[in-house]
């Protein structure tokens, strides 16, 4: 448990209770003071994409769905926001963790008229990290209604994880599919879906095991989103049966170790 008891002013005890119970909560204004800086970082990212960038081009779909990750060390705007925003403190409070360690950043841009939905998935099965103390912040840099993030409450506590798939081809990500369950259709199955109309700088905070997705963007304006993935005290490296996403090749970590701090720096220690 955290040694400190005073929450960040953006949070109430209800936020923490909801996060632990549901695996998702809305934090209004988390990046409100950094929206323009993040927009500038996204523009730089799109002009100078990294090795993992994708336009998610899928047959029959219209528009452009750009995403890229692991760029915070080369895009100064992202590094500055990670350093100066309250994200680390809020993450520690939500996770109940004394430490917060950087995992990675992720940019997702849906241009007007983009029909492709972000498929329902959990982030955790793609990653080489496991633990109860994880948080992802998803923050729109444009007002969102229909193209907002959608999360299934309580899915972080499901006994089995959802099969990770490749977004465009829909094939399984790892060879061992037996340990996973197929992705459900939360709307058809009547699951408890949380979604919010959001203003730029608001953030959805969710556990790596929370099932989430997003509709396409049929609005006349862009939908830019910045995500920040962080881990806490109990997060440990775990082997997967294939290349993870992000892959982080040549990391040399062993199962059960904390993530190496030269690659994944501790950004808060209480």
N, C-alpha and C positions, 0 to 999 in steps of 0.2 A: 504493500500500500504506500501511497505518497506520504512523505513526512509532513508536507505543508497542508494546511486546511483552508486557506483563503483562496477562493476561485478568482480567475481573471474576470474583470468587470463585464465582459461580453457573455459570461455564463452565469447560470443559476444552478442550484443543486438539482433542479428538474432536468436540466440538460444532461448532467452526468448520469442520473438515474435512467433517463431515456436511452442514452448511448449504450449503457451496459445491458439494459433489458432488450432493446430493439435492434442494436447494432447500427443505428443511424439516427442523426439529429441535425436540425438546421441551426447554423450559427450565423445570425444576421451581422453583416458588416465586418467580417473577419479581415478581408483585404480591402475595405472601403477606401483607405488612405493610399492604396497602391494600385488602383485600377489602371490609371494612365501608364504607369511604369510597366505593368504586366502587359498591357496592350502593345507597348513599344517592344517588349521582349518577344511577344508572339510574332510581331512583324519581322523582327530580326531572325527568329527561328524559321519562319516560312521563306524568307529570302535566302537564308543559309541553312538549309535542312541538314540534319545529322545523318549518320549511317542507318538509323532505324526508321527514318521518315517513310510515310506511306500516304497515298491518296485513296486507299481503300476502294479501288475501282472494281466494281462488281457488275456483271452482265445484267442488263435490264434496269439498273439504277441510274438516276439522274443526279446532276450536281457534283460537288466536290466535298469529300470528307477527309480532311488532312489530319493526320496525327503524327506525333513524334515524341520521343522521350529521352531522358538522360542527357539533358543539355545544360543543366544549371551551372556546371563548371566552366562553360565557354560563353554563356550569355549573361552578361553582368547584371542585367535587370532582374533576372531570376535569382541570382546569388544575393543581390541586395535585398529583395523582398523576403527571402528565406531568413536573412540575417536580422532585418529590422521589423518585420511584421510580428504580431502576437501569435502566429501559428504554433510555434514550439510550446509556448506556455499553455495555450488552449489544448493542444494535443496532450500534454502531460496531465492536465486536469481531467480530460475525458477518459484517457486510458488508465488513470490511477497509477502513473509511473513517475519515478524520480528522475529518469533520464529520457531524453528524446534523441533518436539517432536518425540522420538523413537516410532515406532509401533512394527515391528518385522523383523527378518531376515528369509531367506528362501534359502535352498541349493537344487539344482536340478542337478543330475548327470545322463547322458545317456551314458552307456557303448557302445563300438563299436558293431554295428549290432543290436542296439535297434530300433525296428520298430515302437513302439508306439509314436504317435504324442502327444504333449501337446494340448488338445482340445482348440478351440476358446472359450474365456471367458473374462469377466471383473472381476477384483478382488473385486471391491466395493460391489457388492451384497452379497459376502460371509462374509463381515466384519460388525462389529457393530459400524463403524464410517462413518460419512458423512461430506462432505465439498468440496468446490472448490479447496482448497489448500492441495493437496495430491501429493506425488511423490513416485514412485517405481523405483529403480535403478536395472537393470539386467546386470550383468557383467560376461562375459565368462572368465574362467581361462585357456582356450585352444583356439587356433585360430579356428574361426567358419566361415563357408560359408552357406551350406544348413541347418545346425542345429542351425542357428541363431534365435533370437527372431523376430517375425513378428507382427506388430501393424497396426490397421486400423486408418488412419488419420481422425480426426473429430468425432470418435465414442464416445468420452468423453462427447460430447454435445447432444447425442441422447436423445429424450424425455423420452423413456422407457429404462430400463436396461435389459440386457440379462439374461435369466433364469440361475441361478447357478445350476450346476449339479455335481454329484460325478463322478470323472474322469474314474473310472474303470467300474462301473455299469451303468453310464449314466442316473441314475434316478435323479429327481429334488431334490434339497437340502432342500427346505422348502415346507410346505404343501400348501401355497398360491401361486400358479403359475400364476394366472390371471394377476398380476400386471407386469409381465415380457414378453419380446418377446423371441421367440426361437433364439438360436444362428444361425446366418447366415453362409453361406459358402462364405467368401470374394472373393475367386478366381472365383467361379462360378457366383457370383453376381456382379463381376466387381468393387468391392470396392477398395479404394485407400490404398494399403498395403505398409507400409514402412518396409524395411529390409535392413540390412547392413552386409557385410563381416566385421568381427571384430577381433581385436587382444586382447590377454589377458590384462585385466585392462581397456579396453574401456567399456562404459556403455550406454545402452539405458535407458533414463529417460521417464517414462510415468505416466499419471494420473490414479488413481485407476479405473476410469470408461472407460478407453481406452480398446477396444477389442483387444486381443492378443492371440497368440498361437505359436507353434514351431513344425517343422517336427521332425520325428525320427532321429536317428543318424546312418547313414549307412557308415560313414567314418571309417577308421582303427584305429582312436584314440578316446580317451574319450572326452566327452563334459561336463566339469564341469562348473557350473554357480553359482554365489553368488548373491542373491537379498537382497536389503535393502529397507524396507518400512517405510516412514516418513510422518508426517502430519504437517500442519501449523496452523496459527492463527484461522482459522474458523472451524477447525475440531471438531465435537461434537459426543458424544455417541448417538446411535440410537437403538431402540429395533428392533429385527428381530423376525419372527414367528417361531423360532426354534434355535437350537444350531448353532452358527456361526463357521467359520473356519478362523483363529484359535479360539478356544472356550473361552480361558481365564476364566475358571469357578470361581465363587465366587468373582467377581470384585466389586459388590455393587454399580455400577454407575447407575445414573438416566438419562433418555432422556434429551438431551440438555446440559449436562455437558461436559466440556473438559475431556479428558482422564486423569485418576488419575496419578499424576506425580511420585508416588513411584513405580508404575509398568511401566509407559511409560515416562521416564525422558525427560525433556527438554535438548537437547544437543546443542542448540544454542539460544541465546536471544540477540537481537540487541537493 
